[in-house]
Amino acid sequence: MKVKIDKELCTGCGLCEETCPDIFKLNEDGDMTELIKTEYDDDDIECIEEAIETCPTEAISLED
C-alpha cells in the first residue's frame, strides 16, 4: 500500500494530522501535508482510510 497526497489539492488544513499523527504532519510552512512513515500495519491502514474520508479536498488516496 502507498499513500499519495495530491499537492495541488492539499490546503494544509491539518485534519489528517489530527486523525493520524503517526502518519501525517504539516510541513514547516504549515501549508502542505507530508508523510512521516511509508510502511503501514493494519491499524495504520484504518487510520489512513479515516483521514481519506475526512479530507475536505480529497487530496489523500491509498494505492496498492
N, CA, C and O atoms as a CHARMM CRD file, in Angstrom:
* protein
*
  256
    1    1 MET  N      0.82600  -1.17900   0.00000 PROA 1      0.00000
    2    1 MET  CA     0.00000   0.00000   0.00000 PROA 1      0.00000
    3    1 MET  C      0.88000   1.25600   0.00000 PROA 1      0.00000
    4    1 MET  O      1.93900   1.29900   0.62600 PROA 1      0.00000
    5    2 LYS  N      0.41000   2.25900  -0.71400 PROA 2      0.00000
    6    2 LYS  CA     1.13100   3.52300  -0.79600 PROA 2      0.00000
    7    2 LYS  C      0.13200   4.66200  -0.61900 PROA 2      0.00000
    8    2 LYS  O     -0.92500   4.67900  -1.25000 PROA 2      0.00000
    9    3 VAL  N      0.47800   5.60600   0.24100 PROA 3      0.00000
   10    3 VAL  CA    -0.35600   6.78200   0.43700 PROA 3      0.00000
   11    3 VAL  C      0.13800   7.86500  -0.50700 PROA 3      0.00000
   12    3 VAL  O      1.33700   8.11900  -0.61600 PROA 3      0.00000
   13    4 LYS  N     -0.80600   8.49500  -1.18300 PROA 4      0.00000
   14    4 LYS  CA    -0.47300   9.57800  -2.10300 PROA 4      0.00000
   15    4 LYS  C     -1.17500  10.84500  -1.64000 PROA 4      0.00000
   16    4 LYS  O     -2.36500  10.82400  -1.32500 PROA 4      0.00000
   17    5 ILE  N     -0.43800  11.94100  -1.60100 PROA 5      0.00000
   18    5 ILE  CA    -1.00300  13.24200  -1.27000 PROA 5      0.00000
   19    5 ILE  C     -0.90400  14.11800  -2.51200 PROA 5      0.00000
   20    5 ILE  O      0.18900  14.38100  -3.01200 PROA 5      0.00000
   21    6 ASP  N     -2.03700  14.56100  -2.99600 PROA 6      0.00000
   22    6 ASP  CA    -2.07900  15.43200  -4.17100 PROA 6      0.00000
   23    6 ASP  C     -1.74600  16.85200  -3.72000 PROA 6      0.00000
   24    6 ASP  O     -2.56200  17.51300  -3.07800 PROA 6      0.00000
   25    7 LYS  N     -0.55400  17.31400  -4.05700 PROA 7      0.00000
   26    7 LYS  CA    -0.08200  18.62500  -3.62200 PROA 7      0.00000
   27    7 LYS  C     -0.89300  19.76600  -4.22700 PROA 7      0.00000
   28    7 LYS  O     -0.90900  20.87300  -3.69000 PROA 7      0.00000
   29    8 GLU  N     -1.56200  19.49800  -5.33400 PROA 8      0.00000
   30    8 GLU  CA    -2.41000  20.52200  -5.95400 PROA 8      0.00000
   31    8 GLU  C     -3.69700  20.73100  -5.15000 PROA 8      0.00000
   32    8 GLU  O     -4.25300  21.82900  -5.12900 PROA 8      0.00000
   33    9 LEU  N     -4.16300  19.66300  -4.48900 PROA 9      0.00000
   34    9 LEU  CA    -5.42100  19.72300  -3.75100 PROA 9      0.00000
   35    9 LEU  C     -5.24500  20.02600  -2.26600 PROA 9      0.00000
   36    9 LEU  O     -6.14400  20.58900  -1.64100 PROA 9      0.00000
   37   10 CYS  N     -4.10600  19.66200  -1.69600 PROA 10     0.00000
   38   10 CYS  CA    -3.88500  19.82600  -0.25900 PROA 10     0.00000
   39   10 CYS  C     -3.85400  21.30500   0.12000 PROA 10     0.00000
   40   10 CYS  O     -3.14600  22.10500  -0.49200 PROA 10     0.00000
   41   11 THR  N     -4.63800  21.65000   1.14600 PROA 11     0.00000
   42   11 THR  CA    -4.68000  23.02900   1.63200 PROA 11     0.00000
   43   11 THR  C     -3.97100  23.18900   2.98100 PROA 11     0.00000
   44   11 THR  O     -3.87200  24.29800   3.50600 PROA 11     0.00000
   45   12 GLY  N     -3.48300  22.08200   3.53500 PROA 12     0.00000
   46   12 GLY  CA    -2.79600  22.14600   4.81900 PROA 12     0.00000
   47   12 GLY  C     -3.73200  22.39300   5.98500 PROA 12     0.00000
   48   12 GLY  O     -3.34000  23.02300   6.96800 PROA 12     0.00000
   49   13 CYS  N     -4.95900  21.90900   5.89600 PROA 13     0.00000
   50   13 CYS  CA    -5.94200  22.14400   6.95800 PROA 13     0.00000
   51   13 CYS  C     -5.58900  21.41500   8.25100 PROA 13     0.00000
   52   13 CYS  O     -5.99000  21.84400   9.33200 PROA 13     0.00000
   53   14 GLY  N     -4.84100  20.31500   8.14800 PROA 14     0.00000
   54   14 GLY  CA    -4.37800  19.59700   9.33700 PROA 14     0.00000
   55   14 GLY  C     -5.29400  18.49800   9.84600 PROA 14     0.00000
   56   14 GLY  O     -4.97000  17.85600  10.84600 PROA 14     0.00000
   57   15 LEU  N     -6.42700  18.25700   9.19300 PROA 15     0.00000
   58   15 LEU  CA    -7.32700  17.20000   9.65600 PROA 15     0.00000
   59   15 LEU  C     -6.66800  15.82100   9.61200 PROA 15     0.00000
   60   15 LEU  O     -6.88400  15.00000  10.50400 PROA 15     0.00000
   61   16 CYS  N     -5.87700  15.57000   8.59400 PROA 16     0.00000
   62   16 CYS  CA    -5.21400  14.26400   8.50500 PROA 16     0.00000
   63   16 CYS  C     -4.20100  14.09400   9.63700 PROA 16     0.00000
   64   16 CYS  O     -4.05600  13.00300  10.18800 PROA 16     0.00000
   65   17 GLU  N     -3.50800  15.16600   9.97700 PROA 17     0.00000
   66   17 GLU  CA    -2.54500  15.11000  11.08000 PROA 17     0.00000
   67   17 GLU  C     -3.26800  14.86700  12.40800 PROA 17     0.00000
   68   17 GLU  O     -2.77300  14.12400  13.25500 PROA 17     0.00000
   69   18 GLU  N     -4.43300  15.48800  12.59200 PROA 18     0.00000
   70   18 GLU  CA    -5.22600  15.25800  13.79500 PROA 18     0.00000
   71   18 GLU  C     -5.72600  13.81800  13.85200 PROA 18     0.00000
   72   18 GLU  O     -5.77500  13.21500  14.92400 PROA 18     0.00000
   73   19 THR  N     -6.09700  13.27200  12.69800 PROA 19     0.00000
   74   19 THR  CA    -6.63900  11.92300  12.62200 PROA 19     0.00000
   75   19 THR  C     -5.55700  10.86500  12.77300 PROA 19     0.00000
   76   19 THR  O     -5.75400   9.87900  13.48300 PROA 19     0.00000
   77   20 CYS  N     -4.41800  11.05300  12.11600 PROA 20     0.00000
   78   20 CYS  CA    -3.32000  10.07800  12.10600 PROA 20     0.00000
   79   20 CYS  C     -1.97900  10.76800  12.35100 PROA 20     0.00000
   80   20 CYS  O     -1.19200  10.92000  11.41800 PROA 20     0.00000
   81   21 PRO  N     -1.70700  11.18300  13.57600 PROA 21     0.00000
   82   21 PRO  CA    -0.45700  11.90600  13.82700 PROA 21     0.00000
   83   21 PRO  C      0.81000  11.07300  13.63000 PROA 21     0.00000
   84   21 PRO  O      1.90400  11.62700  13.51600 PROA 21     0.00000
   85   22 ASP  N      0.66800   9.74500  13.59000 PROA 22     0.00000
   86   22 ASP  CA     1.82700   8.88300  13.33600 PROA 22     0.00000
   87   22 ASP  C      2.13100   8.74400  11.85000 PROA 22     0.00000
   88   22 ASP  O      3.18900   8.23400  11.48100 PROA 22     0.00000
   89   23 ILE  N      1.22200   9.18800  10.99900 PROA 23     0.00000
   90   23 ILE  CA     1.35700   9.03500   9.54900 PROA 23     0.00000
   91   23 ILE  C      1.58600  10.38500   8.85600 PROA 23     0.00000
   92   23 ILE  O      2.44600  10.50600   7.98400 PROA 23     0.00000
   93   24 PHE  N      0.80800  11.39100   9.25400 PROA 24     0.00000
   94   24 PHE  CA     0.82200  12.68600   8.57500 PROA 24     0.00000
   95   24 PHE  C      1.32900  13.80000   9.48900 PROA 24     0.00000
   96   24 PHE  O      1.15300  13.75100  10.70700 PROA 24     0.00000
   97   25 LYS  N      1.96200  14.80200   8.88100 PROA 25     0.00000
   98   25 LYS  CA     2.32300  16.03400   9.59100 PROA 25     0.00000
   99   25 LYS  C      2.32200  17.17100   8.58700 PROA 25     0.00000
  100   25 LYS  O      2.51500  16.96500   7.38900 PROA 25     0.00000
  101   26 LEU  N      2.10400  18.36500   9.09400 PROA 26     0.00000
  102   26 LEU  CA     2.20200  19.54100   8.23700 PROA 26     0.00000
  103   26 LEU  C      3.66700  19.88800   8.04600 PROA 26     0.00000
  104   26 LEU  O      4.48000  19.68600   8.94800 PROA 26     0.00000
  105   27 ASN  N      4.00400  20.40800   6.87400 PROA 27     0.00000
  106   27 ASN  CA     5.38900  20.79100   6.61000 PROA 27     0.00000
  107   27 ASN  C      5.76400  22.01800   7.45700 PROA 27     0.00000
  108   27 ASN  O      4.93200  22.54700   8.19300 PROA 27     0.00000
  109   28 GLU  N      6.99000  22.45000   7.34900 PROA 28     0.00000
  110   28 GLU  CA     7.48000  23.56600   8.16500 PROA 28     0.00000
  111   28 GLU  C      6.68600  24.84900   7.94600 PROA 28     0.00000
  112   28 GLU  O      6.51400  25.64000   8.87300 PROA 28     0.00000
  113   29 ASP  N      6.20500  25.05500   6.72800 PROA 29     0.00000
  114   29 ASP  CA     5.42800  26.25500   6.41100 PROA 29     0.00000
  115   29 ASP  C      3.97100  26.13300   6.86300 PROA 29     0.00000
  116   29 ASP  O      3.24600  27.12700   6.90900 PROA 29     0.00000
  117   30 GLY  N      3.54300  24.89800   7.19800 PROA 30     0.00000
  118   30 GLY  CA     2.16900  24.67700   7.64100 PROA 30     0.00000
  119   30 GLY  C      1.13000  24.75900   6.55300 PROA 30     0.00000
  120   30 GLY  O     -0.05100  24.96800   6.82900 PROA 30     0.00000
  121   31 ASP  N      1.56600  24.59500   5.30100 PROA 31     0.00000
  122   31 ASP  CA     0.61700  24.71500   4.19500 PROA 31     0.00000
  123   31 ASP  C      0.48000  23.45200   3.35700 PROA 31     0.00000
  124   31 ASP  O     -0.21700  23.45600   2.34200 PROA 31     0.00000
  125   32 MET  N      1.13600  22.37100   3.77000 PROA 32     0.00000
  126   32 MET  CA     1.11100  21.12400   3.00000 PROA 32     0.00000
  127   32 MET  C      1.34100  19.94500   3.94600 PROA 32     0.00000
  128   32 MET  O      2.12800  20.03900   4.88800 PROA 32     0.00000
  129   33 THR  N      0.66200  18.86100   3.69200 PROA 33     0.00000
  130   33 THR  CA     0.83900  17.66000   4.49000 PROA 33     0.00000
  131   33 THR  C      1.97900  16.82400   3.93500 PROA 33     0.00000
  132   33 THR  O      2.16800  16.73700   2.72200 PROA 33     0.00000
  133   34 GLU  N      2.73300  16.21400   4.83400 PROA 34     0.00000
  134   34 GLU  CA     3.81800  15.30000   4.47600 PROA 34     0.00000
  135   34 GLU  C      3.60100  13.97400   5.19400 PROA 34     0.00000
  136   34 GLU  O      2.91000  13.90400   6.21000 PROA 34     0.00000
  137   35 LEU  N      4.20300  12.93300   4.64900 PROA 35     0.00000
  138   35 LEU  CA     4.14200  11.61500   5.28500 PROA 35     0.00000
  139   35 LEU  C      5.29400  11.45700   6.26100 PROA 35     0.00000
  140   35 LEU  O      6.42700  11.83800   5.96700 PROA 35     0.00000
  141   36 ILE  N      4.99500  10.88900   7.43200 PROA 36     0.00000
  142   36 ILE  CA     6.02700  10.61000   8.42100 PROA 36     0.00000
  143   36 ILE  C      6.62900   9.23200   8.18100 PROA 36     0.00000
  144   36 ILE  O      7.83700   9.03700   8.32000 PROA 36     0.00000
  145   37 LYS  N      5.76400   8.27100   7.81500 PROA 37     0.00000
  146   37 LYS  CA     6.27200   6.92700   7.54500 PROA 37     0.00000
  147   37 LYS  C      5.60600   6.33900   6.30900 PROA 37     0.00000
  148   37 LYS  O      4.54100   6.78800   5.88700 PROA 37     0.00000
  149   38 THR  N      6.25100   5.32800   5.73900 PROA 38     0.00000
  150   38 THR  CA     5.75500   4.74800   4.48700 PROA 38     0.00000
  151   38 THR  C      5.47100   3.25600   4.57800 PROA 38     0.00000
  152   38 THR  O      5.00600   2.65900   3.60800 PROA 38     0.00000
  153   39 GLU  N      5.74300   2.64700   5.72200 PROA 39     0.00000
  154   39 GLU  CA     5.40700   1.24400   5.94300 PROA 39     0.00000
  155   39 GLU  C      4.23200   1.21300   6.91800 PROA 39     0.00000
  156   39 GLU  O      4.28900   1.83500   7.97800 PROA 39     0.00000
  157   40 TYR  N      3.16600   0.49000   6.56400 PROA 40     0.00000
  158   40 TYR  CA     1.93700   0.55300   7.34100 PROA 40     0.00000
  159   40 TYR  C      1.48600  -0.81700   7.81700 PROA 40     0.00000
  160   40 TYR  O      1.62700  -1.81400   7.11000 PROA 40     0.00000
  161   41 ASP  N      0.93000  -0.85000   9.05100 PROA 41     0.00000
  162   41 ASP  CA     0.29200  -2.06300   9.55200 PROA 41     0.00000
  163   41 ASP  C     -1.22600  -1.87400   9.45500 PROA 41     0.00000
  164   41 ASP  O     -1.69600  -0.84500   8.96800 PROA 41     0.00000
  165   42 ASP  N     -1.98800  -2.86500   9.91700 PROA 42     0.00000
  166   42 ASP  CA    -3.44400  -2.81200   9.77600 PROA 42     0.00000
  167   42 ASP  C     -4.06400  -1.60400  10.48500 PROA 42     0.00000
  168   42 ASP  O     -4.99500  -0.98800   9.96600 PROA 42     0.00000
  169   43 ASP  N     -3.54400  -1.26600  11.67400 PROA 43     0.00000
  170   43 ASP  CA    -4.06900  -0.10800  12.39500 PROA 43     0.00000
  171   43 ASP  C     -3.82100   1.18200  11.61700 PROA 43     0.00000
  172   43 ASP  O     -4.67000   2.07300  11.58200 PROA 43     0.00000
  173   44 ASP  N     -2.65200   1.26800  10.99700 PROA 44     0.00000
  174   44 ASP  CA    -2.33300   2.44000  10.18600 PROA 44     0.00000
  175   44 ASP  C     -3.30100   2.57000   9.01900 PROA 44     0.00000
  176   44 ASP  O     -3.77100   3.66800   8.72000 PROA 44     0.00000
  177   45 ILE  N     -3.59900   1.46300   8.36500 PROA 45     0.00000
  178   45 ILE  CA    -4.48900   1.48600   7.20300 PROA 45     0.00000
  179   45 ILE  C     -5.86900   1.99800   7.60100 PROA 45     0.00000
  180   45 ILE  O     -6.46600   2.80000   6.88300 PROA 45     0.00000
  181   46 GLU  N     -6.37900   1.53600   8.74500 PROA 46     0.00000
  182   46 GLU  CA    -7.68500   2.02200   9.22300 PROA 46     0.00000
  183   46 GLU  C     -7.64600   3.52300   9.44300 PROA 46     0.00000
  184   46 GLU  O     -8.57300   4.23500   9.05700 PROA 46     0.00000
  185   47 CYS  N     -6.58700   4.00100  10.05400 PROA 47     0.00000
  186   47 CYS  CA    -6.43900   5.42000  10.33800 PROA 47     0.00000
  187   47 CYS  C     -6.31700   6.22400   9.03200 PROA 47     0.00000
  188   47 CYS  O     -6.92600   7.28400   8.89200 PROA 47     0.00000
  189   48 ILE  N     -5.54200   5.72000   8.10200 PROA 48     0.00000
  190   48 ILE  CA    -5.37000   6.38800   6.80400 PROA 48     0.00000
  191   48 ILE  C     -6.70100   6.47000   6.06900 PROA 48     0.00000
  192   48 ILE  O     -7.02200   7.50100   5.47700 PROA 48     0.00000
  193   49 GLU  N     -7.47700   5.38700   6.10400 PROA 49     0.00000
  194   49 GLU  CA    -8.78200   5.40200   5.44800 PROA 49     0.00000
  195   49 GLU  C     -9.70100   6.44500   6.07700 PROA 49     0.00000
  196   49 GLU  O    -10.47700   7.09400   5.37500 PROA 49     0.00000
  197   50 GLU  N     -9.61500   6.60800   7.40500 PROA 50     0.00000
  198   50 GLU  CA   -10.40600   7.64000   8.06900 PROA 50     0.00000
  199   50 GLU  C     -9.94200   9.03400   7.63000 PROA 50     0.00000
  200   50 GLU  O    -10.76500   9.92100   7.40000 PROA 50     0.00000
  201   51 ALA  N     -8.63000   9.22100   7.51400 PROA 51     0.00000
  202   51 ALA  CA    -8.09800  10.51200   7.05900 PROA 51     0.00000
  203   51 ALA  C     -8.55200  10.80500   5.62600 PROA 51     0.00000
  204   51 ALA  O     -8.86900  11.94800   5.29800 PROA 51     0.00000
  205   52 ILE  N     -8.58200   9.78600   4.78300 PROA 52     0.00000
  206   52 ILE  CA    -9.05500   9.95400   3.40400 PROA 52     0.00000
  207   52 ILE  C    -10.50600  10.43900   3.40700 PROA 52     0.00000
  208   52 ILE  O    -10.86800  11.34200   2.65300 PROA 52     0.00000
  209   53 GLU  N    -11.33200   9.83100   4.26400 PROA 53     0.00000
  210   53 GLU  CA   -12.74900  10.19000   4.33500 PROA 53     0.00000
  211   53 GLU  C    -12.96100  11.60400   4.86500 PROA 53     0.00000
  212   53 GLU  O    -13.90300  12.28100   4.45400 PROA 53     0.00000
  213   54 THR  N    -12.10000  12.05700   5.77100 PROA 54     0.00000
  214   54 THR  CA   -12.29800  13.37900   6.38000 PROA 54     0.00000
  215   54 THR  C    -11.62200  14.51400   5.61900 PROA 54     0.00000
  216   54 THR  O    -11.90800  15.68100   5.88700 PROA 54     0.00000
  217   55 CYS  N    -10.74000  14.20500   4.68200 PROA 55     0.00000
  218   55 CYS  CA   -10.03900  15.26200   3.95300 PROA 55     0.00000
  219   55 CYS  C    -11.04800  16.06400   3.12100 PROA 55     0.00000
  220   55 CYS  O    -11.70500  15.51300   2.23700 PROA 55     0.00000
  221   56 PRO  N    -11.16600  17.35700   3.40500 PROA 56     0.00000
  222   56 PRO  CA   -12.18400  18.16100   2.71300 PROA 56     0.00000
  223   56 PRO  C    -11.89900  18.38600   1.22600 PROA 56     0.00000
  224   56 PRO  O    -12.81400  18.70400   0.46700 PROA 56     0.00000
  225   57 THR  N    -10.65600  18.22800   0.80600 PROA 57     0.00000
  226   57 THR  CA   -10.32700  18.44900  -0.60900 PROA 57     0.00000
  227   57 THR  C    -10.04000  17.15400  -1.36200 PROA 57     0.00000
  228   57 THR  O     -9.68500  17.17900  -2.54100 PROA 57     0.00000
  229   58 GLU  N    -10.19700  16.01300  -0.66900 PROA 58     0.00000
  230   58 GLU  CA    -9.92800  14.69400  -1.27200 PROA 58     0.00000
  231   58 GLU  C     -8.50800  14.60000  -1.81700 PROA 58     0.00000
  232   58 GLU  O     -8.27700  14.02800  -2.88300 PROA 58     0.00000
  233   59 ALA  N     -7.55400  15.17200  -1.06900 PROA 59     0.00000
  234   59 ALA  CA    -6.15800  15.20300  -1.50800 PROA 59     0.00000
  235   59 ALA  C     -5.39100  13.93200  -1.18600 PROA 59     0.00000
  236   59 ALA  O     -4.28500  13.74500  -1.69200 PROA 59     0.00000
  237   60 ILE  N     -5.94900  13.04700  -0.35400 PROA 60     0.00000
  238   60 ILE  CA    -5.24600  11.83700   0.06900 PROA 60     0.00000
  239   60 ILE  C     -5.87600  10.62400  -0.60100 PROA 60     0.00000
  240   60 ILE  O     -7.09900  10.50200  -0.66800 PROA 60     0.00000
  241   61 SER  N     -5.02900   9.73300  -1.09400 PROA 61     0.00000
  242   61 SER  CA    -5.51500   8.47900  -1.66800 PROA 61     0.00000
  243   61 SER  C     -4.58800   7.34500  -1.24500 PROA 61     0.00000
  244   61 SER  O     -3.44300   7.56600  -0.85000 PROA 61     0.00000
  245   62 LEU  N     -5.10700   6.14000  -1.33800 PROA 62     0.00000
  246   62 LEU  CA    -4.35600   4.93900  -0.97400 PROA 62     0.00000
  247   62 LEU  C     -4.30200   4.04100  -2.19500 PROA 62     0.00000
  248   62 LEU  O     -5.33800   3.67800  -2.75100 PROA 62     0.00000
  249   63 GLU  N     -3.10000   3.68400  -2.61100 PROA 63     0.00000
  250   63 GLU  CA    -2.91700   2.84900  -3.79200 PROA 63     0.00000
  251   63 GLU  C     -2.29100   1.52200  -3.40800 PROA 63     0.00000
  252   63 GLU  O     -1.53900   1.44400  -2.43700 PROA 63     0.00000
  253   64 ASP  N     -2.59700   0.48300  -4.16200 PROA 64     0.00000
  254   64 ASP  CA    -1.98300  -0.83900  -3.92900 PROA 64     0.00000
  255   64 ASP  C     -0.58300  -0.88100  -4.47100 PROA 64     0.00000
  256   64 ASP  O      0.08900  -1.90700  -4.36800 PROA 64     0.00000
